Amino acid sequence: MQLEIINPANGKEIAKINQDNKASLSEKFNDLKKGQLDWQAKTVEQRRKIIMIFHDLLEKNIETLAEILTSEVGKPTQQSRNEINGARARISWLCSNAGKYLADEYMVEQEGMGEKIAYEPLGVICNISAWNYPYLVGINVIVPALLAGNTVLYKPSEFSSLTGLEIQKLLLEAGVPANVFEIAIGKGNIGAALLEMAFDGYFFTGSYKTGQYIYKKVAPKMVPCQIELGGKDPLYVTNDVEDLKNIAIGTADGAFYNNGQSCCSVERIYVQEKNYDAYVQAFVEEVKSWKAGLPTEEGVYLGALTRPEQIEILENQVKDALEKGAKLECGGKRINKPGNYFEPTVLSNVTNDMLVMQEESFGPIIGIMKVKDDEQAIHLMNDTDYGLTASVYSVSQKRAEAILTKVNSGTGYWNCCDRVSAALPWSGRKHSGFGATLSHAGIRAFTKPKAYHLRGDWKK
Ligand code: NAD
């Protein structure tokens, strides 16, 4: 069976690639099982050197890789380049810090008695991934898993399979043995088939619906299962800020970058009364200034949406909001031309019961709501099933942190939004999932700690 790859910018087929089946998956799994002990036997430094060659290959091939990424997910070519460069920065951080966090940790160093923790790899891990940032979310798992001595079966999304194949090609070119990294091509049924196999850990990035299904299926295996899901990320602009134009520019980018298809896109905005009108005006001005169109065209900020199904969700959110009394500031409908396009849409006078403020939009749409005070803002920010990130704009760090401690999210931002750091854990709460990638926690997530009690003349 073959998988058709469609260019979302024009609806045309760009490739047909071979899909996996149960037999090919099981062959790949057996290969990875065989390769694991040899890979584990290498030092972290040997593995790090190979991964850094992969990092350099990404840089060398960036133009071709960006072109392929844009052709299958529809993001502007410059945003594809940005993603690859962002992935390189993450790889550098992970490679620079893997030695430190994977080394044996001595907890007690007494004469005649030593106690240490060794971080052993999990074994053969399965990574089922999303399409919106295939380099970034792929690397969050693949790189620390390999550095820690695991072998990896990587299932890219069916919407970013060409990029998945490029990642595999460059990892092998860098020197990762073929039985250390394998790829599974196909749709959800191929992901589901992986759940029937005996992996030593499952790492998933995607939607709540699939994540919940995977968690349930993996539970009886009693192996680690880490789940990174969507968000409905709130942003609150308080009354003490003044530079509303620049705040509007920065936060509009946080909502609309990558056409709003980021797990940490700003999805809801609350503005304290005094600043509401001026903020909405500056925000809408910024949104109207962007160029939308073919993602390969120079200067385009909003390209095509990756999945055609998302357009109906956005149309429904607009309809629901208008029926419940929202004001359409701009946009509001699909753009009628081949490919998946939707006008950048701003809704003001929204209320929290509207779909646009409750369900993950994952598209170029935002609702902006007026709030009275911090207490109301905190209540509304928490009024969601999700808990990925939350952001507060204020002149006071103290005020922002006091608000953020009361918001149940894995990440808190003061005067910034829609950003990820390799040095900090990336983790969700509630329906945004659990576990962590990135940071020391995201390196050790791919290990199992072993406790050593060393009585006698112990040595490091
Ligand atoms: P999705 O759940 O539709 O698919 C994700 C992956 O799961 C794909 O590879 C798909 O083929 C596979 N899959 C589908 N059904 C399956 C099944 N029954 N069993 C096993 N695998 C199955 O999600 P998506 O549309 O690819 O990604 C978008 C979602 O991902 C959004 O909700 C977004 O917020 C979230 N996301 C989260 C993060 C994060 O770090 N928290 C990062 C990126 C994206």
Residues whose N, C-alpha, C, O or C-beta is under 5 A from the ligand:
A	BS01	NAD	I128 S129 A130 W131 V137 K155 P156 S157 E158 G186 K187 G188 G191 A192 T205 G206 S207 Y208 T210 E228 L229 G230 G231 S262 C263 S432
